[in-house]
Amino acid sequence: MRVSVFGSTGSIGESTFDLLSRANHDVVALTGGANVARLAQQAIALNAQLAVTAYDHCLPDLRAALSGTGIEAAAGTQALIEAAERPADWVMSAIVGAAGLAPGFRALAQGATLALANKESLVTAGPLLLAQAAKYNARILPVDSEHSAVFQALVGEDMAAVERIVITASGGAFRDWPMSDLAHATVAQASSHPNWDMGQRITIDSASMFNKALEVIETREFFQVDPKMIEVLVHPESMIHALVGFQDGALMAHLGAPDMRHAIGYALNWPQRAPLPVERLDLVKLGQLTFQAPDPGRYPALRLAYEVMEIGGTAGAAFNAAKEIALDGFIAGDVGFLQMAGVVETVLTEMSGRQGLGNAAVTLDNVTQTDTEARALARALISTGRI
């Protein structure tokens, strides 16, 4: 099988690399960011045809690392697009943020199976991505652990019988903190996840629950359900990734150790299941599973997600863009932990009022324009202290 991995040096990419290194696939392209040493190591280990760094200034280092291997090296946004246009049977979309939309969109035009870990693609342009898949007879398979769990729980089921979908959240680094302490939370504290080993940005998003907010919107897009059917449950052990409730009262739950190779491996081998090098659960040792409702005051991002779905149009693009800039501000020390939600809410309010987000058609141009405007507004709010 011909395989490409976009975002191969991130946490999802590394887990994908681990599985690919145990198999025998024809690796077409690997892409990464500034860590060109690791990108080159991966490309050599998998005998990839092409390695692409997103940054032009990193190209000389990438070329030097690949010298004599016969592996092509390229850099920049256009090179990422061209890599996505190379024929492949299975493409992992694991670039973080809105930057992952265009490569995934182009990969679908090849009729490929798109293993989607880049949740922002569906949040910002869900209808567009789904239409692209239908147009080229391509398939999108979920790689977020929650959506993979829902997908697996629905095998052989009738969507008309589904009553609710419950996605779980660990609660992040601050789930047990007093609310009074959150205003003073540091980047280092927010970057330590209690259960998962992930990159800094997604770990902070887990602490603020913005990650889960994106996943709520993604659930609506993936499974085309009424937002009222989507629930979030705080589950500190992170062993149940999602549950599907049916009209007869039954709940189908997907359990597994917190290891992204579960979902990646399922998408890689679908529709079959293959042996995976993951921990097997010892339920006796685990002892108990606990749950609690998310505190709206602690996690305002969840409320904003439902407001975004109600607005419709390109509101998802504005939401994600503002979230990314607010996160940049927090990491840079310009925004407090609790202020991030304020930035996003203000952007949504102001752009809904003057731009008509809900009436905007979800086209690539409109999504890009909304993304640009939302980022500019969020930066202005932060720089002027209007948050």
C-alpha positions in Angstrom: 0.0 0.0 0.0 1.3 3.5 -0.9 1.4 5.7 2.2 2.1 9.4 2.9 2.3 11.0 6.4 1.7 14.7 6.8 3.1 15.9 10.2 5.3 12.8 10.7 7.5 14.4 13.4 4.7 15.3 15.8 3.2 13.0 18.4 0.6 11.4 16.0 3.2 11.2 13.3 5.7 9.4 15.6 3.0 6.9 16.5 2.2 6.4 12.8 5.9 6.0 12.1 6.2 3.3 14.7 3.4 1.3 13.1 4.8 1.8 9.6 8.2 0.7 10.7 6.7 -2.7 11.7 5.0 -3.2 8.3 5.9 -3.2 4.7 4.4 -0.3 2.9 5.6 1.9 0.0 6.1 5.3 1.7 5.5 8.1 -0.8 6.0 11.2 1.3 6.8 12.4 4.9 6.4 16.0 5.9 7.4 17.8 9.1 8.4 21.2 10.5 11.7 22.4 11.9 12.9 19.1 13.2 14.5 18.1 9.9 17.0 15.8 11.6 14.2 13.6 12.8 12.3 14.0 9.5 15.4 12.7 7.6 15.8 9.8 10.1 12.2 8.7 9.5 12.5 9.1 5.7 15.7 7.0 5.6 14.2 4.3 7.9 11.0 4.0 5.8 12.8 4.5 2.5 10.4 7.3 1.6 10.4 8.8 -1.9 10.1 12.4 -0.6 10.6 14.4 2.6 9.2 17.9 2.9 9.8 20.5 5.6 7.2 23.3 5.9 9.9 25.9 6.3 12.0 27.1 3.4 15.0 28.0 5.6 15.2 24.4 6.8 15.7 23.0 3.3 19.5 23.1 3.2 19.7 21.1 6.4 17.2 18.6 5.2 19.1 18.1 1.9 22.3 17.7 3.8 20.8 15.0 6.1 19.4 13.1 3.1 22.5 13.5 0.9 23.4 10.3 -0.9 20.1 8.5 0.0 18.3 9.2 -3.2 15.4 10.6 -1.2 14.0 13.9 -2.6 13.9 16.9 -0.3 11.6 19.9 -0.6 10.2 22.8 1.5 7.4 25.3 1.8 3.6 25.4 1.4 3.6 24.6 -2.3 5.8 21.6 -1.7 3.4 20.3 0.9 0.5 20.6 -1.7 2.6 18.9 -4.3 3.4 16.1 -1.9 -0.4 15.7 -1.2 -1.0 15.4 -5.0 1.3 12.4 -5.3 -0.8 9.3 -5.7 -1.1 7.4 -2.4 -3.6 4.8 -1.1 -3.6 6.0 2.5 -2.7 9.5 3.8 -2.2 10.4 7.4 -3.3 14.0 8.1 -1.5 15.0 11.3 -0.4 18.5 10.7 -1.5 20.6 13.7 -3.9 23.5 13.1 -5.6 25.0 10.1 -2.5 24.4 8.0 -3.5 20.8 7.7 -6.6 21.6 5.7 -5.1 22.2 2.2 -2.9 19.1 2.1 -5.8 16.8 3.2 -8.1 18.4 0.8 -5.7 17.8 -2.1 -5.0 14.2 -1.0 -8.7 13.4 -1.3 -8.6 14.4 -4.9 -6.4 11.4 -5.5 -9.1 9.1 -4.2 -7.0 8.3 -1.2 -8.2 7.1 2.2 -7.5 10.1 4.5 -6.7 9.1 8.0 -7.8 12.4 9.7 -6.0 13.4 12.9 -6.2 17.1 12.0 -9.5 17.9 13.6 -9.3 21.5 12.4 -10.0 20.4 8.9 -13.6 19.3 9.8 -14.1 22.2 12.2 -13.2 24.8 9.7 -14.5 23.2 6.5 -16.4 20.1 7.3 -19.0 20.3 4.4 -16.2 21.1 1.9 -14.0 18.2 3.0 -16.9 15.7 2.9 -18.0 16.9 -0.5 -14.4 16.5 -1.8 -14.3 12.9 -0.5 -17.6 12.1 -2.2 -16.6 13.8 -5.5 -13.4 11.6 -5.8 -14.8 8.5 -4.3 -12.3 8.9 -1.4 -12.8 8.0 2.2 -12.2 9.8 5.5 -11.4 7.7 8.5 -11.2 9.2 12.0 -8.0 9.1 13.9 -8.9 11.1 17.0 -9.3 8.5 19.7 -12.8 9.6 20.4 -14.1 9.6 16.9 -12.4 6.4 16.1 -14.2 4.9 19.1 -17.5 6.2 17.9 -16.8 4.9 14.4 -15.9 1.4 15.7 -19.0 1.4 18.0 -21.2 2.1 15.0 -20.0 -0.8 12.9 -23.0 -2.8 11.7 -25.4 -0.3 13.4 -28.2 1.9 11.9 -27.5 5.6 12.5 -31.3 6.1 12.7 -31.2 4.1 16.0 -28.5 6.3 17.6 -29.9 8.4 20.4 -26.7 10.1 21.7 -22.9 10.2 21.3 -20.8 10.7 24.4 -17.2 11.7 24.0 -14.9 11.6 27.0 -12.3 14.0 28.2 -9.6 13.6 30.8 -10.2 17.0 32.2 -6.6 18.0 31.5 -3.9 19.2 33.8 -6.2 21.5 35.8 -9.3 19.3 36.4 -8.7 19.2 40.2 -7.4 22.7 40.6 -9.4 25.3 42.5 -11.0 27.8 40.1 -9.3 30.6 41.9 -5.9 29.3 40.9 -6.5 29.0 37.2 -6.0 32.6 36.4 -2.3 32.2 37.5 -1.7 28.9 35.7 1.6 28.8 33.9 2.5 27.4 30.5 4.6 24.7 32.1 1.8 23.6 34.3 -0.7 23.5 31.4 1.8 21.5 29.3 1.7 18.5 31.6 -1.1 16.0 30.7 -2.1 13.5 33.4 -2.7 10.6 30.9 -1.5 11.3 27.4 1.9 12.0 25.9 1.2 14.7 23.4 2.6 17.9 21.9 2.6 21.2 23.9 -0.2 22.9 22.0 -2.7 20.0 22.2 -1.8 19.4 25.8 -2.7 23.0 26.7 -5.8 22.7 24.6 -6.7 19.7 26.7 -6.3 21.7 29.9 -8.6 24.5 28.6 -10.9 21.9 26.9 -10.6 23.7 23.6 -9.4 20.4 22.2 -12.7 18.8 23.3 -14.6 21.7 21.9 -13.1 21.1 18.5 -13.9 17.4 18.9 -17.6 18.2 19.6 -17.8 20.1 16.3 -15.9 17.3 14.6 -18.3 14.8 15.9 -21.2 16.7 14.3 -19.4 16.8 11.0 -18.1 13.3 11.0 -21.4 11.6 11.9 -23.9 14.2 10.7 -25.9 14.2 14.0 -27.8 16.9 15.7 -25.5 18.8 18.1 -28.1 18.1 20.9 -27.1 14.4 20.6 -23.5 15.1 21.5 -22.4 15.0 25.1 -19.1 15.4 26.9 -18.2 13.5 30.0 -15.1 14.0 32.1 -13.4 10.6 32.6 -10.1 11.0 34.4 -8.8 7.5 33.6 -9.1 8.0 29.8 -9.9 4.3 29.3 -13.3 4.8 27.7 -12.8 7.0 24.7 -16.4 7.3 23.6 -19.9 5.8 24.0 -22.8 5.5 21.6 -26.3 5.3 23.0 -29.1 3.7 21.1 -32.9 4.2 21.2 -33.3 0.9 23.1 -31.2 2.3 26.0 -28.0 0.4 25.2 -24.6 2.0 25.4 -21.7 0.7 23.4 -18.4 1.8 24.8 -14.9 1.6 23.3 -12.2 0.9 25.9 -8.4 0.9 25.4 -5.2 2.2 27.0 -4.4 5.8 26.2 -2.3 5.1 23.2 -2.9 6.7 19.8 -1.7 3.6 18.0 -5.1 2.1 18.7 -6.9 4.6 16.5 -4.0 4.9 14.0 -3.7 1.2 13.6 -7.5 0.8 13.1 -7.5 3.3 10.3 -4.3 1.9 8.8 -5.7 -1.7 8.6 -9.4 -0.9 8.1 -11.7 -2.7 7.4 -9.7 -5.5 9.0 -8.2 -5.5 12.5 -4.5 -6.3 12.8 -2.3 -7.1 15.9 -1.1 -3.8 17.4 1.8 -3.3 19.9 -0.4 -1.7 22.6 -1.0 -2.4 26.2 -3.9 -4.8 27.0 -6.2 -3.6 29.7 -6.2 -5.4 33.0 -9.6 -4.5 34.3 -9.0 -6.0 37.8 -5.8 -3.9 38.1 -7.7 -0.8 36.8 -10.3 -1.3 39.5 -12.7 1.4 38.7 -13.8 4.0 36.1 -15.1 7.4 37.2 -17.1 10.1 35.5 -18.3 13.6 36.1 -20.1 16.3 34.2 -17.8 19.1 32.9 -18.0 22.3 34.9 -19.2 25.0 32.5 -17.4 27.7 34.5 -14.1 25.8 34.3 -14.5 24.9 30.6 -16.2 27.8 28.7 -14.8 26.4 25.4 -17.5 23.7 25.4 -20.3 26.3 25.5 -18.6 28.2 22.6 -18.5 25.0 20.5 -22.3 24.6 20.7 -22.7 28.3 19.8 -20.4 27.8 16.8 -22.6 24.9 15.5 -25.7 27.0 16.0 -24.1 29.9 14.0 -23.0 27.6 11.2 -21.3 28.8 8.0 -17.7 29.7 8.5 -18.0 30.2 12.3 -15.9 27.1 12.8 -13.0 28.7 10.9 -13.3 31.8 13.0 -13.4 29.8 16.2 -10.4 27.7 15.4 -8.3 30.7 14.2 -9.1 32.7 17.3 -8.3 29.7 19.4 -4.9 29.3 17.8 -4.0 32.9 18.3 -5.2 32.9 21.9 -3.0 29.9 22.5 0.0 31.6 20.9 -0.7 34.5 23.3 -0.8 32.2 26.3 2.4 30.5 25.4 4.1 33.9 24.8 2.9 35.2 28.2 0.6 37.8 26.7 -2.7 36.1 27.7 -3.7 34.5 30.9 -5.1 30.9 30.9 -8.6 32.0 31.6 -8.4 34.9 29.1 -8.1 32.5 26.1 -11.8 31.8 26.0 -12.5 35.5 26.2 -10.5 36.2 23.1 -12.3 33.5 21.2 -15.8 34.6 22.4 -15.1 38.2 21.5 -13.9 37.3 18.0 -17.0 35.2 17.4 -19.3 37.9 18.7 -17.8 40.7 16.6 -17.4 38.7 13.4 -20.9 37.3 13.7 -22.3 40.7 14.0 -20.5 42.4 11.1 -19.4 39.5 8.8 -22.5 37.3 8.7 -20.5 34.1 9.4 -23.6 32.0 9.5 -24.6 32.9 6.0 -21.1 32.4 4.4 -20.8 29.4 2.0 -18.1 27.0 3.1 -15.7 27.3 0.3 -11.9 27.2 0.5 -11.7 30.9 -0.3 -14.3 31.8 2.4 -12.7 29.6 5.0 -9.3 31.1 4.2 -10.7 34.7 4.4 -12.5 34.0 7.7 -9.4 32.4 9.1 -7.2 35.4 8.2 -9.7 38.0 9.5 -10.2 36.1 12.8 -6.5 35.8 13.4 -6.1 39.6 12.8 -8.9 40.4 15.1 -7.6 38.1 17.9 -4.1 39.6 17.6 -5.6 43.1 17.9 -7.6 42.2 20.9 -4.5 40.8 22.6 -2.2 43.7 21.6 -4.6 46.3 22.9 -5.6 44.4 26.0 -9.3 44.3 25.0 -9.9 40.9 26.5 
